[in-house]
Amino acid sequence: MSTLRIRPWLVAVIACVILVAAAVQTGAARAAVTALTVAQAIALQDGSSGSVVGFVVGEPVSATTVNRFGFAGDTAIAIADVASKTSSTTMLYVQVTTAYRSAFGLRSTPSLVGKQIEVTGSLSAYFSPHAGLKAPTAMTISGATPTPPPTTTTASPTITPTGPPGGGTDTYYANALGRSGADLKVALHTIIRTQSVLSYDGVWTALKDTDQDPANPDDVTEIYSGRSVPKSSNGGNPDDWNREHVYAKSHGDFGTTPGPGTDVYHLCPEDVSVNGHAATSTSTTAGTPSSSAPGAWPTPTPSSPGSRSRATSLG
């Protein structure tokens, strides 16, 4: 019987093949592991590649500072395990490379704040020494199909997040979405602090928008009488509608001065006769009956006292 001889070099080759196969299998097993939480990714930071799931909470600008609104760039985002986190120590800073900036940069897409995303890349410090993830190879909003980075790139568009109210609340209030507490107050203040001061003549045009009858775009609704009247019937004659200061301007000593005297938050359309009955009254039960508003002038409709109170207390 002959003896099978295996050459030493062949043994070495077989051993190498077995080792390579084992390594591939181990890598595949690691790839199948559930994505890391932000806390786990912060603790790891060994330069290995990993996938992390977290909520977008802002734009990091330094190792200790994260912008929650008024985003200046598209190059980095901060994610956390909970969308309401405000401490940078609980956040993972994620590099946003050119391929992903139009979809994941907060200057271009401020509405991303508060959404959960999954990102894959190198777990290593970003804005050193802060924990981070760099050189991403995949980024996706949770529940969406991952999109690999394109082979060519284009410049990111510049989108102004706070346009006029006509652009919709999601546009005008984009920088306030997903915020709460002090962050929400600061965001709202930033949005509304730039205001347009109207002239008293300009109030006519404004009221035709602010008090438009929802059932008839050609009319306005009078605050006390509740009547729907043509927008074009504004003026000073009987049965016209004019500009009613729901807090008597004589009590505030502001007259029709642009600013306090032309603030449309406390100016509303009302019948000339009813407005005359209102005079300088401030009580929601004072006044005398009017043919244009049966009953005491401030109470012909259930909604008008509440509207009047909101205008005087919040305006």
C-alpha positions in Angstrom: 0.0 0.0 0.0 1.3 3.4 -0.9 1.5 6.2 1.6 -0.1 9.6 0.8 2.4 12.3 1.4 1.3 16.0 1.8 4.0 18.5 1.1 4.6 21.1 3.9 3.9 24.0 1.6 0.5 22.6 0.8 -0.3 22.3 4.5 0.5 26.0 4.9 -1.7 26.9 1.9 -4.7 25.0 3.4 -4.2 26.6 6.8 -4.2 30.1 5.2 -7.4 29.3 3.3 -9.1 28.1 6.5 -8.0 31.3 8.3 -9.3 33.6 5.6 -12.6 31.8 5.5 -12.9 32.2 9.3 -12.2 35.9 9.0 -14.8 36.4 6.3 -17.3 34.5 8.4 -16.5 36.6 11.4 -16.9 39.8 9.5 -20.2 38.7 8.1 -21.4 37.9 11.6 -20.3 41.3 12.8 -22.2 43.0 9.9 -25.3 41.2 11.0 -25.2 42.6 14.5 -27.8 45.2 15.4 -26.7 48.8 15.0 -25.1 50.5 18.0 -26.9 53.0 20.2 -25.3 56.4 20.5 -24.1 55.6 24.0 -22.4 52.4 22.8 -20.7 54.3 19.9 -19.5 57.0 22.3 -17.9 54.2 24.5 -16.3 52.4 21.6 -14.3 55.0 19.7 -11.6 52.6 18.5 -11.6 53.5 14.8 -13.6 50.5 13.8 -16.4 50.7 11.3 -19.9 50.6 12.8 -23.5 51.5 12.3 -25.2 53.8 14.8 -28.9 54.7 15.2 -29.9 58.0 16.9 -32.0 61.1 16.7 -30.7 64.3 15.0 -30.5 67.0 17.7 -28.4 69.8 16.1 -25.2 71.0 14.4 -21.9 70.7 16.3 -19.7 73.8 16.1 -17.2 72.9 18.8 -16.4 70.1 21.2 -18.9 71.5 23.7 -21.3 73.5 21.6 -24.2 72.3 19.4 -26.5 74.7 17.5 -30.2 73.7 17.9 -31.4 76.2 15.3 -29.9 78.9 13.0 -27.8 76.3 11.2 -24.7 77.7 9.5 -23.4 74.6 7.6 -24.0 71.2 6.2 -20.8 69.5 7.3 -21.7 67.9 10.6 -24.7 66.8 12.7 -25.1 65.6 16.3 -27.2 62.6 17.2 -28.4 61.3 20.5 -30.4 58.3 21.8 -33.2 60.6 22.8 -34.4 63.6 20.7 -34.7 65.9 23.7 -31.1 65.6 24.8 -29.3 68.9 25.3 -26.0 67.9 26.8 -23.2 67.5 24.2 -21.7 64.7 26.3 -24.6 62.5 25.4 -24.2 63.2 21.6 -22.2 61.6 18.9 -20.8 64.1 16.3 -21.2 62.8 12.8 -19.2 64.0 9.8 -21.4 64.8 6.8 -19.3 64.4 3.7 -20.1 66.0 0.4 -22.2 63.1 -1.0 -24.7 63.4 1.8 -24.9 67.1 2.5 -28.0 67.9 0.4 -30.0 65.3 2.3 -28.4 65.4 5.8 -26.9 68.8 6.2 -29.0 70.9 8.6 -28.6 74.2 6.7 -30.1 72.5 3.6 -32.5 70.3 5.5 -33.4 71.8 8.9 -36.5 69.6 9.2 -34.2 66.7 9.8 -34.0 67.7 13.5 -35.9 65.3 15.6 -35.8 62.5 13.1 -34.1 59.1 13.7 -31.3 58.2 11.3 -28.8 55.3 10.9 -25.3 56.1 9.8 -22.3 53.8 9.1 -18.7 55.0 9.3 -15.5 55.1 11.3 -16.0 55.4 15.1 -13.4 58.0 16.0 -13.2 61.4 17.5 -14.7 64.3 15.6 -14.2 67.9 16.9 -11.5 66.2 19.0 -11.7 65.1 21.7 -15.4 64.7 21.2 -16.8 61.2 20.4 -17.6 61.0 16.7 -18.3 59.0 13.5 -16.3 60.0 10.4 -16.1 59.1 6.7 -19.6 57.8 6.5 -20.3 55.0 4.0 -24.1 55.0 4.4 -26.7 57.4 5.9 -30.4 56.9 5.9 -33.5 58.1 7.7 -34.9 55.2 9.8 -37.5 53.3 7.8 -36.1 54.6 4.4 -34.1 52.6 1.9 -30.3 53.4 2.3 -28.9 55.2 -0.6 -25.2 54.6 -1.4 -23.0 57.7 -2.0 -23.2 58.8 -5.7 -20.1 58.6 -7.9 -20.4 62.3 -8.7 -21.4 65.1 -6.5 -23.1 68.5 -6.9 -23.1 71.6 -4.8 -25.6 71.7 -2.0 -28.4 74.2 -2.5 -28.8 77.0 0.0 -32.3 76.9 1.5 -33.6 79.7 3.8 -35.4 77.9 6.6 -37.6 80.8 7.8 -39.5 82.4 4.9 -42.7 84.3 5.1 -45.8 82.7 6.6 -47.2 82.2 3.1 -44.6 79.4 2.7 -46.4 77.2 5.3 -45.8 76.7 9.0 -43.2 73.9 8.4 -41.2 76.5 6.4 -41.7 79.6 8.6 -41.3 77.7 11.9 -38.7 75.2 10.6 -36.1 76.1 13.2 -38.6 75.6 16.1 -39.8 72.2 15.1 -38.8 69.4 17.5 -37.8 71.8 20.3 -39.1 72.3 23.8 -38.5 74.4 26.8 -35.9 77.1 26.7 -34.7 75.9 23.3 -38.2 76.5 21.8 -38.5 79.9 23.4 -35.1 81.0 21.9 -36.0 79.6 18.5 -39.4 81.3 18.4 -37.9 84.6 19.5 -35.3 84.4 16.7 -38.0 83.8 14.1 -40.4 86.6 15.2 -38.1 89.3 16.4 -37.9 90.9 13.0 -41.2 92.6 12.4 -42.9 94.9 10.0 -44.5 98.0 11.4 -47.7 99.1 9.6 -49.1 102.5 9.1 -52.7 103.1 10.2 -53.8 103.1 6.6 -51.9 99.8 6.1 -54.2 98.2 8.7 -57.1 98.2 6.3 -55.2 95.8 4.0 -53.9 93.7 6.8 -57.4 93.1 8.3 -58.7 91.9 5.0 -56.3 89.0 5.4 -56.2 88.4 9.2 -60.0 88.5 9.6 -61.1 87.0 6.3 -64.3 85.0 6.5 -63.3 81.3 6.1 -66.6 80.7 4.3 -66.3 83.6 1.9 -62.9 85.0 0.8 -64.5 88.2 -0.3 -65.7 89.1 3.2 -64.3 89.8 6.6 -66.0 88.8 9.9 -66.8 91.5 12.4 -65.5 90.7 15.9 -68.6 91.7 18.0 -71.5 91.4 15.6 -70.2 88.3 14.0 -71.5 89.4 10.6 -69.7 88.6 7.4 -69.4 91.8 5.4 -67.7 92.7 2.1 -64.0 93.6 2.4 -64.7 96.5 0.1 -67.2 98.1 2.6 -64.6 99.5 4.9 -64.8 103.2 5.9 -66.5 105.6 8.3 -70.1 105.6 7.1 -73.0 103.8 8.9 -73.0 100.0 8.1 -69.3 100.2 7.0 -66.7 98.3 9.0 -63.8 100.1 10.5 -60.7 99.4 12.6 -61.6 98.5 16.2 -59.0 98.6 18.9 -60.2 95.9 21.2 -58.3 97.6 24.0 -59.4 101.2 23.8 -56.6 103.3 22.4 -57.4 106.2 24.8 -56.6 103.9 27.8 -53.2 103.0 26.3 -52.5 106.6 25.2 -51.1 105.3 22.0 -53.7 106.5 19.5 -52.9 105.4 16.0 -49.1 105.6 16.4 -47.3 103.1 14.1 -46.4 100.2 16.3 -48.6 100.0 19.4 -51.5 101.8 17.6 -51.3 99.7 14.4 -50.7 96.2 15.9 -53.1 94.0 14.1 -53.0 91.5 16.9 -55.5 93.7 18.8 -57.2 95.4 15.8 -60.2 93.8 14.3 -63.0 94.7 11.8 -66.3 96.0 13.4 -69.4 97.8 12.3 -69.0 101.6 12.6 -72.1 101.8 14.9 -71.0 99.0 17.2 -67.6 100.5 17.4 -69.2 103.8 18.5 -71.1 102.0 21.2 -67.8 100.4 22.4 -66.3 103.8 22.8 -63.7 103.6 25.7 -65.2 100.6 27.5 -62.9 97.8 28.6 -65.3 95.4 30.3 -66.6 92.4 28.3 -70.1 93.0 29.7 -70.3 96.8 29.4 -72.2 98.7 26.8 -75.7 99.1 25.4 -77.7 97.2 22.8 -77.0 98.1 19.1 -79.2 97.4 16.1 -76.1 96.0 14.4 -75.3 93.7 17.3 -78.4 92.7 19.3 -77.6 92.6 23.0 -74.7 94.3 24.7 -72.1 95.0 22.1 -69.3 92.7 23.2 -71.5 89.6 23.6 -73.4 88.9 20.3 -71.3 85.9 19.4 -69.9 83.2 21.8 -66.4 83.6 20.4 -65.9 87.4 20.6 -65.2 87.7 24.4 -62.5 85.1 24.1 -61.0 86.7 21.0 -61.0 90.1 22.8 -59.3 88.6 25.9 -56.6 86.9 23.9 -55.9 90.1 21.9 -55.6 92.3 25.1 -53.6 89.8 27.2 -51.3 88.4 24.6 -50.9 91.2 22.1 
